[in-house]
Every structure is written in structure tokens, then in C-alpha cells.
Amino acid sequence: MSLLKDKKIVIIGDRDGIPGPAIEECVKTVEGADVVFSSTECFV
């Protein structure tokens, strides 16, 4: 059982780290996980 199963997910990626769309692609493989927001930000 996954911790993300049947959850709503908010993703905030980092421009110099892991971008939001890359995390979103991984989360999409979890059954029932629903990405409600995904963004890549620059933290300086």
C-alpha cells in the first residue's frame, strides 16, 4: 500500500533541483493519487 494512494497531491518543485513536472510523472504511477497543483519555483 502506498502513502499517496487516494490522496490529493500538491507539488512544488525546485528549478535547481527536481522540477515539478518530473515529480508529477512519478506520482501519476500511484493508483488513486490526484495531482491538484504542480509548479516549479526558483528559491533564491
DSSP file (Angstrom, degrees, kcal/mol; ACC not computed):
  #  RESIDUE AA STRUCTURE BP1 BP2  ACC     N-H-->O    O-->H-N    N-H-->O    O-->H-N    TCO  KAPPA ALPHA  PHI   PSI    X-CA   Y-CA   Z-CA
    1    1 A M              0   0    0      0, 0.0     2,-0.3     0, 0.0     0, 0.0   0.000 360.0 360.0 360.0 137.7    0.0    0.0    0.0
    2    2 A S    >   -     0   0    0     29,-0.1     3,-0.8     1,-0.1    28,-0.0  -0.676 360.0-135.0 -95.0 146.6    1.3    3.5   -0.9
    3    3 A L  T 3  S+     0   0    0     -2,-0.3    -1,-0.1     1,-0.2     0, 0.0   0.734 108.2  51.5 -67.7 -22.1    1.2    6.5    1.3
    4    4 A L  T >  S+     0   0    0      3,-0.1     3,-1.5    29,-0.0    -1,-0.2   0.506  78.3 126.1 -94.3  -5.4   -0.1    8.5   -1.6
    5    5 A K  T <  S-     0   0    0     -3,-0.8    27,-0.2     1,-0.3     3,-0.1  -0.323  85.1  -1.0 -60.8 130.3   -3.0    6.2   -2.6
    6    6 A D  T 3  S+     0   0    0     25,-0.6     2,-0.3     1,-0.2    -1,-0.3   0.804 106.0 125.8  60.1  34.9   -6.3    8.0   -2.8
    7    7 A K    <   -     0   0    0     -3,-1.5    27,-2.7     2,-0.0     2,-0.5  -0.834  63.5-121.2-117.2 157.8   -4.8   11.4   -1.8
    8    8 A K  E     -a   34   0A   0     -2,-0.3     2,-0.4    25,-0.2    27,-0.2  -0.870  35.2-152.1 -95.1 132.6   -4.8   14.8   -3.3
    9    9 A I  E     -a   35   0A   0     25,-3.2    27,-2.4    -2,-0.5    28,-1.2  -0.895  16.8-165.5-117.5 133.9   -1.2   16.0   -4.0
   10   10 A V  E     -a   37   0A   0     -2,-0.4     2,-0.5    26,-0.2    28,-0.2  -0.981  16.5-162.8-112.5 126.1    0.3   19.5   -4.2
   11   11 A I  E     +a   38   0A   0     26,-2.9    28,-1.6    -2,-0.5     2,-0.5  -0.940  14.8 179.3-117.1 126.5    3.8   19.5   -5.9
   12   12 A I  E     -a   39   0A   0     -2,-0.5    28,-0.2    26,-0.2     2,-0.1  -0.929  16.1-170.7-124.3 106.2    6.3   22.4   -5.6
   13   13 A G  E     -a   40   0A   0     26,-3.4    28,-2.3    -2,-0.5     2,-0.4  -0.373  18.9-120.4 -90.1 172.2    9.5   21.6   -7.4
   14   14 A D  E >   -a   41   0A   0      4,-1.9     3,-0.8    26,-0.2    28,-0.2  -0.942   8.0-139.3-117.7 135.0   12.8   23.5   -7.4
   15   15 A R  T 3  S+     0   0    0     26,-2.5    27,-0.1    -2,-0.4    -1,-0.1   0.880 107.4  37.4 -59.4 -40.2   14.4   25.0  -10.5
   16   16 A D  T 3  S+     0   0    0      2,-0.1    -1,-0.3    27,-0.1    26,-0.1   0.439 128.6  32.6 -92.7  -0.3   17.9   23.9   -9.5
   17   17 A G  S <  S-     0   0    0     -3,-0.8    -4,-0.1     1,-0.1    -2,-0.0   0.242 123.0 -19.4-117.8-118.8   16.7   20.6   -8.0
   18   18 A I        -     0   0    0      4,-0.0    -4,-1.9    -2,-0.0    -1,-0.1  -0.889  68.8-132.9-101.4 117.9   13.9   18.4   -9.1
   19   19 A P    >>  -     0   0    0      0, 0.0     4,-1.6     0, 0.0     3,-0.7  -0.316  19.0-113.8 -70.6 153.2   11.3   20.2  -11.2
   20   20 A G  H 3> S+     0   0    0      1,-0.2     4,-2.6     2,-0.2     5,-0.2   0.877 112.6  55.7 -52.8 -47.4    7.6   19.9  -10.5
   21   21 A P  H 3> S+     0   0    0      0, 0.0     4,-1.9     0, 0.0    -1,-0.2   0.838 105.6  53.1 -60.1 -31.8    6.7   18.0  -13.8
   22   22 A A  H <> S+     0   0    0     -3,-0.7     4,-1.3     2,-0.2    -2,-0.2   0.911 111.4  45.2 -68.4 -41.6    9.3   15.3  -13.0
   23   23 A I  H  X S+     0   0    0     -4,-1.6     4,-2.3     1,-0.2    -1,-0.2   0.901 110.4  55.8 -65.8 -40.5    7.7   14.7   -9.6
   24   24 A E  H  X S+     0   0    0     -4,-2.6     4,-2.0     1,-0.2    -2,-0.2   0.892 103.2  54.1 -60.0 -41.5    4.3   14.7  -11.2
   25   25 A E  H  < S+     0   0    0     -4,-1.9     4,-0.4     1,-0.2    -1,-0.2   0.874 110.3  47.4 -61.6 -37.0    5.2   12.0  -13.6
   26   26 A C  H >< S+     0   0    0     -4,-1.3     3,-1.2     1,-0.2    -2,-0.2   0.905 111.0  50.3 -69.7 -41.7    6.3    9.8  -10.7
   27   27 A V  H >< S+     0   0    0     -4,-2.3     3,-2.0     1,-0.3     6,-0.2   0.823  98.0  68.3 -67.8 -30.8    3.2   10.5   -8.7
   28   28 A K  T 3< S+     0   0    0     -4,-2.0    -1,-0.3     1,-0.3    -2,-0.2   0.697  89.1  65.7 -62.4 -18.1    1.0    9.6  -11.7
   29   29 A T  T <  S+     0   0    0     -3,-1.2     2,-0.5    -4,-0.4    -1,-0.3   0.603  82.0  93.3 -79.7 -10.2    2.1    6.0  -11.3
   30   30 A V  S X  S-     0   0    0     -3,-2.0     3,-1.4    -4,-0.2     2,-0.2  -0.735  85.6-117.7 -87.4 125.7    0.3    5.7   -7.9
   31   31 A E  T 3  S+     0   0    0     -2,-0.5   -25,-0.6     1,-0.2   -29,-0.1  -0.430  94.2   5.0 -64.1 124.5   -3.2    4.4   -8.2
   32   32 A G  T 3  S+     0   0    0      1,-0.3     2,-0.3    -2,-0.2    -1,-0.2   0.309  89.6 137.2  87.6  -8.8   -5.8    6.9   -7.0
   33   33 A A    <   -     0   0    0     -3,-1.4     2,-0.5    -6,-0.2    -1,-0.3  -0.549  38.2-158.5 -73.4 135.4   -3.3    9.8   -6.4
   34   34 A D  E     -a    8   0A   0    -27,-2.7   -25,-3.2    -2,-0.3     2,-0.7  -0.945   7.2-150.4-122.0 110.7   -4.7   13.1   -7.7
   35   35 A V  E     +a    9   0A   0     -2,-0.5   -25,-0.2   -27,-0.2     3,-0.1  -0.710  20.9 171.8 -80.9 113.2   -2.3   15.9   -8.5
   36   36 A V  E     +     0   0A   0    -27,-2.4     2,-0.3    -2,-0.7   -26,-0.2   0.659  67.6  15.2 -96.6 -19.1   -4.3   19.1   -7.9
   37   37 A F  E     +a   10   0A   0    -28,-1.2   -26,-2.9     2,-0.0     2,-0.4  -0.954  59.8 176.4-156.5 135.7   -1.3   21.6   -8.3
   38   38 A S  E     +a   11   0A   0     -2,-0.3     2,-0.3   -28,-0.2   -26,-0.2  -0.983  14.4 155.0-143.1 129.9    2.2   21.3   -9.8
   39   39 A S  E     -a   12   0A   0    -28,-1.6   -26,-3.4    -2,-0.4     2,-0.5  -0.986  34.1-137.5-150.4 155.8    4.7   24.1  -10.2
   40   40 A T  E     -a   13   0A   0     -2,-0.3     2,-0.3   -28,-0.2   -26,-0.2  -0.986  29.9-173.6-117.1 125.5    8.4   24.7  -10.4
   41   41 A E  E     -a   14   0A   0    -28,-2.3   -26,-2.5    -2,-0.5     2,-0.6  -0.735  24.4-128.1-116.1 162.8    9.7   27.6   -8.4
   42   42 A C        -     0   0    0     -2,-0.3     2,-0.8   -28,-0.2   -28,-0.1  -0.956  20.3-164.0-112.3 114.6   13.0   29.4   -8.0
   43   43 A F              0   0    0     -2,-0.6   -27,-0.1     1,-0.2    -2,-0.0  -0.851 360.0 360.0-103.4 102.5   14.1   29.8   -4.4
   44   44 A V              0   0    0     -2,-0.8    -1,-0.2     0, 0.0    -2,-0.0   0.331 360.0 360.0-128.8 360.0   16.9   32.4   -4.1
